Amino acid sequence: MHCQTSSCDTARLAPGQSLHIAVDAGAAFVVTAGRLRVDEAPRWIADICVPVGRTLDEGAHHVVDRAGWVTLSALGAPVQWRRWSMPVPAPRNRWRAWAWARRSAGA
């Protein structure tokens, strides 16, 4: 991937160090050295609060699907990672499909 100044951030964390940052939906984290723990805001499923997190080894990546706060933690050795801000596709306009279906039904 090509890293442009405005769309890519490279950072390092010392062992045991954590970073709490706000990200947009579609932000991607790629680990270039070490192991990184990515913890997103918990999600509610029915009446249960479910933690959302993932441990990334060197070369692995994670894409955040919802905007919000994320905690990045270095596990064991120093870690180096990159963050790319990927554009999230706009929601599709369903008006045309709805109008077509309505016309086809004879309404």
Secondary structure, DSSP 8 states (H G I E B T S, - for coil): ----TTTEEEEEE-TT-EEEEEE-TTEEEEEEES-EEEEEEEEEETTEEEEEEEEE-TT-EEE--S-EEEEEEE-SS-EEEEEEE---------HHHHHHHHHHTT-
